[in-house]
Amino acid sequence: MDNMLEMYLYETNTLMEQLDELLIEAEKNEAFTTNDVNEIFRIMHTIKGSSAMMEFSTLMEIAHHIEDLFFYIRENGMDSLDESHKNDLFNLMFQSTDALRVEVEKIENNEPLSSNIDQIIANINSFLEKISSSGNSASDTSSGKDSAADAAPAADADAIAAINQELAGCPKSDMPYFIRIRFEVGSGMENLRAFMVITALNEIELNFEHYPEDVESAADTCESIVENGFFIALASHEDVEKAIPILKIQNSIETYEVIENVAAKAPKKSEPAVDKAPAAKPAAAAPAADTASAAESAKPAAPGTPAHTGAPVKQSLISVNLSKLDSLVAIVGEIVITESMVTSSPDLQNLKLDNFLKSARQLRKLTGDLQDIAMSLRMVPLAGTFQKMNRIVRDMKKKLNKDVRLTLIGENTEVDKTVVDSIGDPIMHIVRNSMDHGVETNVEDRIAAGKNPQAEIVLSAAHTGSEVIISISDDGQGMDPDKILAKAERNGILTKPASDYSKKEILSLLLLPGFSTNEEVTEFSGRGVGMDVVKKNVEAVGGTISITSELGKGSCTTLKIPLTMAITDGMEVSVGRSMFTIPIANIRQSFKTQKEDVILDASGNEIIKCQDAFYPIIRIHDLYNIETEVTNIEDGILIWVETADKSYCLFVDELLGEQQVVVKPLSSFLSNFNIKDSGIGGCTILGDGNISLILDISNLYAATQGLY
């Protein structure tokens, strides 16, 4: 059941995302196209059937009634709706999809489904009655729809039970041709697989009957399908030729057999030969729940032989559990480390081993390629996360009565799946803040400022080496640094005189817990509320966040996110006999300095001037009590590092060089010692077998506060 549930949730969530994108785009165009109507009908038909199989009656009921509504619209056309009805239809669909999503989330959280969905059902039925010229209820429409959509005749026990000996199990039908389908032995859920075949054939608007005819709602039809097969009855040879390419791309079909119905009275065209086509088993079968969508997107190629002599083809896509990819990446990381340890072994030093070195270079290339492929398997585009923001903007436009458009740039940029899952909420929070507090409330204010009456929020993503830069910008009213500073002073969160704060430091105050420039707490809250949580979530995946703003012109929040958390580019440094790795993304500059360039602040701490600003110096050997002979500032090297709201210099003995390292998390028992709060973010194993600690630049500065 766990596997079935996982298939169901994957399929349903995918369909819901498709539906959301379709609704947003249709609302922008102010109308549903014929293809939109057919697509919504198909999505709801699939959700209804799969929910019925899983006995999720609440989801089935909602999807069933939406399907009824769009059957009526499909039959009568969008022209049958006036403008007010079209607007109401969009609102009704967004409410209905929200209701479906709430129920899916309850299933994911192992919570009971809603026991009362009368209101949403009443809303759908009421709208259907309003637009129906005949005043028929949703249930009346449903009965008509089922017969048309499924093309199944009224139940006839005698027709199902009577078996002609010559047809070896075929039911009675007036149609001249049957296709008998046998599913793979032991595949299970034969009725669900049969329903997916029906759905796929409905997509090409084929006139057919199917037996058993109640596979959609009766799980006990599995036995009949296993024993006798699943039958499709067709009216002509041309229909047979249309159906077979669809059957070829269905999963789990063992054989299909085209049979002439000698009992039918209808005249027949040229007879196709009775044929059995064994299907080669796919190397990796996709979940049954994915079959309908696969059939929808696949375009069957014209076969070189008659269609009914072919066999179902293999699926080109499979679903893989994320934990398996985690294990793969971990093993590849170990291979990379082991390869480096072998080629850098001290036992091989000063030996002339030409063949070994040649093989080692080839091994290094292959392990690099393997590493790239393993990482690419976990990469997913940001499009899914970005597209969800369309819905956020759409809903807030309605509630706040603001005219705003959302522009997406670079949504096909790929990031590690774990990272994508972690940054969805931070991006949503920033977009909501831009809508609520960034964009002007009165359009007159925008016009007076010479701006376009329609505000714009731009959500963009772009690759820069090992990072992805995500920015959320608006052309709203911007933020007033004086107000922010005054609010921070009233709240007592300033750590130095107000006059000493730069504009960048003032904007960084927004990322502190509980800070807000909004005087009122609204449904969507103000910019700054919860931004500390956003900062925490971004830093949890190794990213940084920064804010820029121009009063009267707008604001921009920038997230710098690593492509993956498993492998990073780092600079190896030594302090005494210890080695540390500093992420390249945090390094601005490394340089030598003289003693006279270092001055002391009012508290006696060392600071140095870099590009017209003063930055504190942190000596790693003092912070971690490491014995070293390099204590004079001239003998070591300074590394200027920067994170979202902090910038300072680290004093180390020596730079060892840049290296791509496999990040290893610290053991869980070390959490008892708050080692992460000491500025250590993880560790890595170097080629010579030594361990290098990875410095967490955002936490390291805080760790020094108790020292100096």
N, C-alpha and C positions, 0 to 999 in steps of 0.2 A: 504493500500500500504506500510505503514511503516513496518508492520509485514512481508510482502512478501519480501521487500528489505532486511530486517535483515536476513531472511532465506537464501536469495540468496548470500549475502556477506559472511555469515558464511560458507556456502557450498563451495563457490568459493575460499575463502582464505584457507580453509582446503585442498582443492584439489591442490592449488598452492604450499602449503608447502610440500605435498606429492610428487609433481612433482619435486621440487627443490632437495629434498633428493634423489629421484630416479636418477636424472641426475648426481648429484655429485658422487654417488656410481658407476654408470655406467661408468663415465669418469675415475674413479680410476681403474676400471677393463678393460678399453679401449675397451668396446663393450657393446651393448645393447643385453640382452638375449631376448628370445621369450616372456617371461613373462613381461619384461620391455616394449617391443613394444605393447603388448596387453593392459598393464596398461595405457600407454600414450594415446593410441587410446581411451580407455574408459574415461579417464579424459577429453580429448578434446571433446568427444562426449557429455558428460554431461554438460560441460561449454557452448558448442555451443547451446544445447537445452534450458538450463535455461536462457541463455542470450537472446535467441530469444523470449522466453516467456516474459521477462522483457523489450524487445525492446531495448536492448543495442547492436545496430548493429555492432559497432566497435569490441567489444569483440567477438561477434558471428562470424564475418568475419575472424578474426585472428585464432580463435579456429577451424573454419571450414577448413581453408587451412592447418593447422597443421594436422588435422584429415585426410585430403586427402593424405598428405605426408606419414603418418604412415599406412594408408590403403595399399598404394603401397608397403611399406617395409614389412608389415605383409604378403602380398600375395606373395612377391618374396623372402623374407628372407634377413637377414643381409649379407649373403654371396654374394648377388648381388652388394654390395658396396665395393669399394676398400679402402685401408687404408686412402688415402687423403680425400675421401668422408666421412668416418666415423668421422674424425677430424672436417671437415666442418659441419657435422650434429650436433655435440655437440655445436659448436659455434653458429650455427643457432638456436638451441633450447634455449640456454641461452638468446640470443637476443629476441626471440619470447616471452619467459616467462617474460622477463623484460617489454616488450611492454604490455603484458596482465596485469602485476602488476601495471603499471603506470595508465592504464585505470580504474582498480579497485580502486586505491587510489583517482582518480578523482570522482568516484561515492561516495566514503566515505566522501569526502570533499564537496560534492554537487556542483561540477564543471562540465562544459560541457565536453563531451567526445571529443577526437581528431577527427577533420573533415577530416584529410588526413593520411591514413595508407598505401598509395600506395607503399612506399619503403619496408616495412616489408612484404607485400603481394608479391611484386615482388621478394624479396629475397627467399621466400619459393617456389614460382612457378619456379623460375630459377633453384633452387637446384633440384626440382622434375624433371624438364625437363632434367637436366644434368645426373641424375641417371637412368632415364627411358630408357630402351633399345629401346622402340618403339617410343620415343620422344613425347608421349602424354602429353598434358597440364594438369595442375592441375584440370581444370574443367571436362576434359574427365574422369580422374580418379575418380572424385567425383561422377559422375553419376553411374559408375560401383560400387563404394563403397556403395552408398545408397541402391542399390538393394540387395547387398549381406549382408550388415550389418543389415539392417532393415528387410530383407526378405519380403518386401512388393511388391505386384504385381503392374503393371502400373495402373494408375487411370482409373477406369471404372465407369462412373456415373450410368449406368444401374445396375451394380453389387451391388453398394452401395444402390441404391434406391429400387430395387426389394426386396420385403419381402415375404417370403413364410409363409402362414398362420400357418402351423403346427409348424414352427420354431420360431414363435412369435417375429419377428424383426430381425432374423439373416440375414446377407447379403449372397449373393450367393458366393459359393466357391466350388472348386473341392476337397477340403480337407474333410475327413470324420468326423472330430470332431470340435466342437466349445466349447470354454469356455466363457460364458458371465459373465462379471464382473460388479457388481454394487458397486459404492462408497457410503460412508456414506452420508445421506441426509444433505445438507447444508455445506458439507466439502469445496466446492469451488475449483477453479482451476482444474476441472476434467481432462482437457486436459494435464496439467502438471503431474498429478498423473498417467494418462495413459502412458505418455512418460516414467515415471520412471519404470513402469511395463515392457515396451518394453526394456529399458536399462538393467534391471535385467535379463530378459529372454535371451537377446543377450549374457550375460556373460557366460551362459552355452552352447553357440553355438547351440541353438535350431532352427530348421527350422520351421518357422511359418509365418502366415500372420496376419495382424491386421486391424480392422475396427472401427472407421474411420482411414484412413491411413495417414492423414496429421495432426495428433494431435500435432506434433512437431512444426509446423509453423502457425497453424490456431487456434486462440483463440475461434472462433465461433463454434468449434466442441463440446464445453462444453454442449450446449443444446441437441445435438444428444446423447451424452453419458448419460446425465441425463435421457432422455426420453427412449432410447432403450438399454442402456448399452454399455460397451466397449467389443469388441469381439476379441478373439484370435482363429485363425483357425489352426488346427494341423493335421499332416498327419497320425498319428498312435496312438494306445492306449498307446504305450510305451512313446511317446512324451507327452501325457497327464499326465502320471505318473511322468515324469520329471518336468513338468511345475508347477504342483500343490504345491509341497513343496516350490517353490519360491514365489508363490502367498500367501502362509500362513504367510510369514514374511513381507509382504508388509503392509504398514500403510494405514488406512482409507478405506480399502476394507470392505464393509458391507456384501456382499454375493458373491459367485461365483457359476456357474452352468455349469455342463458338459452336452453337448447336442449332440446327434447323428445327423449328417447331412444326412438326408434321401434323399436329392436331389443330393448328390455326387454320381458319377458313380464309384468311386474307390472302390475296395473290402475292407471290414472292418474286423477287428479282433474282439476278444471278446468285447462285448459292455459294457462300463461302465454305470451304472445306472444313469438316469437323477437325479441330486441331487442338493439341495440348502443347502448351509452351512452358516448359520448366524454367523457373527463374533462378539464376545464380544468386546465392545468398550474398547480400552486401557485406563488405569487410567490416563495416561499423555502421549499424543501423541507427538512424535518428529516431528519437522518441515518436511514438504513434501520434501523439498530440500535435506534432509538427507537420504531419503529412499534408493536411489541408492547405496550409500556407505554402508548403513546398510545391504542391500542384498548382497553386495560384500563380507562383512566380516563374515556374519552369515553362519553357516554350518547346514542345516536342518537335524534334527535327523530322523531316520527311524521311521515312525509312526506305532503304533500297529494296527490301522485300515486302510482300503484303503485310499490312499492319498486324494482322492477327497471328502471324508466325513469329513475332518478336518476343522478347522476354523483358520484364521490368528491369530498368537500369539502376545502377547504384546511386545512392545519394552522394552529393559532393560536399555536403556539410554535416558535421556532427556536433553534438553538445558534449562538453567535457567539464567534469566537476572541477571547481577552482582549486580544491585541495590537492588534486592530482598535479595541477600545474605548479602549485607551491612546492610539492615534492620534487618535481622535475627541475625547477630552478635551483633548489637546494643542492641536488645532486650535481648539476652542471657547475655550480659554485665550487663544490668540493673538487670536481675534475680540474677546474681552472687553477685552484690552489695547489693541487697535487702535481700538475704539469709544471707549475712554476718551481715547486720544491725539487722536482727531479732535475730539471735543466739547470737549477742554481745550486746543486749539491756541492758542498765543499770538497767531497771526495774526487770531484772531476776537475778541480782547479789545476791549472798548469799542465793539463794533459792534452795532447794533440789528437783529437777525435773527430776527424772531418766527417765521417759517415754519421756519427752520432749527432753532430751539430746540424747536419743537413736534415736528418730525421726530426730533430727537436724543432727546427724552424717550421717543418711541415705540420708537426703536432700542434705547435702554437697557433698556426693558421686555422687548423681544423677546430681546435677548442674555441678559438675566437668566433668562428662561424657558428658552432653549436650554441655558444652563449647568446649570440645575436638572435638565432632562431627561437631559442627557448624564451628569451625575453619578449620577442615579437608575438608569441602565442598569447601572452597576457595583455597585449596592447589592445585597447578599444577606443573608438573615436569619442570625442566629447559631445558629439551631436545629440545623443540621448539626454544628457544633462542640460545642454543649452536649449533644446526644444521645449523642455519642461518650463523654462522661464517664460515662454510665450503665454502659457496658461496663467502664470502669476501676474504678468502685466495685464492680461485681458481682464481678469477678475478685479484687479485693483482699479483699472480704468473705470469700470462700472461703479464701484463703491465710492471712489474718491472724486468721480466726475472730472477726471483729468484726461486730456487728449495727448497720449504718449504712444510713440512707436518704438518697437524693439528691433534693433539691427544686430544680426549675428554675423560674425566674421571668423573664419578659420574653425568652424565647428567640426571639420573632419580631422583636426589635429588629434593624434593618438597618444594616450597616456596609460600607464599600468592600471589594470582593473581595480586593484585595491585603492589606488590614489583617486580614481574617478568616484568610487563609492564614498570616499571621505570628504570630497570637496563639494558635493552636491548641495548640502545644507548651507555651508558658508556662502556659496554663490547666491543661493536663493535669498538668504538674509540680506546680503548687500543690495540685490536688486529691489527687494521690498523697501529697504531704507531709501534708495534713490527715488522710488516712486512716491513714497509717503512724505519724505522730508526734503529730498533734493529738488524735485520738480516744483515749480511755483504753483500755488493754489489757484491764483487768478490769472487767466490768460491775458488780461489787460496788462499785467506787470511784465509779461514776456514781450508783448507788442511794444510797450513803452521803452523797453530796453533794446529794441531793435532786433529781437529774436523771432524765429519762426513760431507762429501760434501753437504748432504741434511740437511738443517736446520730444527729445530723442534720448534713448538709453542704448549705448553700444556695448555689446558683450563680445569680446574678441579673444582669440587664442593664437599663439604662434610658438614655433620651436626656436630655441636658441641654444644649440649644443646639447647639453645634458639636461636642460630645463625646458619647461613650458611656461610662458608668460601669459597669464590670464588677466585681463583688465575689464573693469565694469565702470564705464564713464557716463555721465549725464551732462546735459547743457542747462542745468537748472540754476538755482540761486547761489550755489556755492556755500562755503562756510566762513564765518567771521572769526578769525584767530583771536580777536580781542574778547569776544563772548566766550569762546572756549577757555581761554586763560582765566577769565574772571570766574567762570563756573568752577574750574579746577581749584582756584584759590579759595572760593567759598567752601568747597568740599574738603579742603585741607589735604590735597593729594600732591601739592607741589613739593619738590625735594630741594629746590634752590630758589633764589629770588626770581620773581616773575620777569624782571627785565633781562635776565640771563638766558631766557628760552628763545631758541630760534623758531622760525615758522614750522620747520619740519618737526621739531620736538613738540611744539604745541599740538599739531595734528596727531602726533603719536599718542597724546593723552587720551584721544578717543578710544584707544584700544585697552584702556585700563578698566577694571571691573566696575560696573554700575555707572559709568559715565554717560551722560546724555545732554545734548543741547536742546532737546525738546522740553518745553515747559509742561506739556500735557502728555499723559500716557494714552496713546490711541490703540485701536485694534491692531495696527501694524507696528506700533512703537516708533521711536525716533532714531535718527542716526546716532550710533553710540551705544544704544541699549543692546547688550548681548554681543558687542563687538569683541569683548575679551574672550568670549566662547569661540567666535569665529577665528580669532588669532590662535587660540589653543588648538583648534581642529586642524588648522593649516600647518602649524608647527609640528603637530603629531605625525604628519607625513613628510617631514623634513623641509617644509616650505616656509616662505616668509611673506609678510603682508606689509604694504605701505600705502599711505593716503596722500594725495595731493589735491589742492583746491585753489580756485581763484574766485574771490567774492564777486558775485554777479555773473560769473561765466560758467560755473559748474565744478564738478568734483570727479576724481578718478581714484578708484581703489585697485591696486595692482597686487596680484598673487604670483609669486615665483614658486613653481612646483617642480620637484624632480620627476623625470620621466618614470623612474622606478625607484623603489625603496631598497631593492636587493643589491644593486651595484652602483657605485658612485665614483666620481673622479676626485682624488684627494692629493694633497701635498704632504709627503712624509717629512717629519722634522724629528730631530733628536734633542733630548734634554738629559744630560748625564748619560746613563746607560739605558734610559727609557726612550721609546719611540711613540710618536703620536701622529694621527692623521687629521689634517684640517680640510674640510670640504672646499674644493676649488671655488664653488659658487659663492662662498663667504669671503674670499680673499680679494682685496682691492689692490694691494701693493706689498712688496717686501723690499726692505732697504737696510743699509748700514747707517749708523748715526754716530755722532761724537758726544762725549759727556757734556760739553757745554750747550748742546742743543736741548738737553733735558732740563726741565724746570720743575719746581714743586708748587703744588696748589696750596690753598689756605690750610688744608688738613695735612699737608706734608706728603701727599701722594705724587708720584712721578707723572708728568704729562709731557707731551711733545706736540709741536705744531706741524700739521700736515695740510697743505692747500688752504692756508688762511684760517684754519680752525684748530683748536687744541683738543687732543684726545688722550685719555688715560693709558698708562702702560701697565700691563699685567705680566709679572714674571712667573712663568710656569713652574720654575723650580721652587719658588717661594710658596705658590699656591698648593702644590702637591708634596712639599717637603722632600724634594729630590736632591741628592748630593751631586754637585757638578763643579768643575773647575772654572766654568765660564760664568762669571758673576759681573764682570765689568761690561758696561753697555757697549763699549767699542768692540769687544771680542765676539759678541753674539750677533744676532740679526733680529730685526723687528718685522713683524708681519701685521699689516694693517687689515683688520677684518671688520665685516659689517653684517648686521642682521637687520630685521625690520625697523626697529626703533633704537638700536644701539650701534655704536661704532667705537672701536678701541684698537690698541696695538698689543700684540703678544710678543714677549721676549723669549727666544729659544736659542739653543746652542748653534744649530746648523740646519740648513735645508738639505734633505737627502734626495729630493726629486719628486716629480709628479707620477702618480700610479693609479690605475683603475683597481679598486678594491671591492671585494665581496663583503657586504655588511653582515656581521653576525650579531644578533641581539644578545644582550647580557643575560646571564642566568637569572631566573626568577628570584632565587634566594637573596641576590644582591639588592633587590628592591627594599629589603629591610634596612639597608644602610643608606637609602636615599642617594645612591651613587649617581643617578641621572641629574639630581639637583646640584651635584658637584661639577657639572659641566662635561660629563662623559656620556656620549650618546650610543655607544656600542663598541665593537672591536672588529679587527680583521686579522687574518693570518697572512704574513708576508711570504715571499718566495723562499726565503731562507729558513722558514719555520717559526720565526719570531712573531710575537703578538704585538699589534699596534692598536692603541686605544684611539677611538674616533672622538674628537672634541665636538661638543654641542655648543656652538657659538652663542646661541640665544640664552642658554642657562649658565654658561661659564662666567659671564660678567656678574650675574646675581650671586654666584658662589664666592666671589671675591669680597663682597660687601662685609662679610664677617671677619675678613682677614685684614683689610686696610682701615 
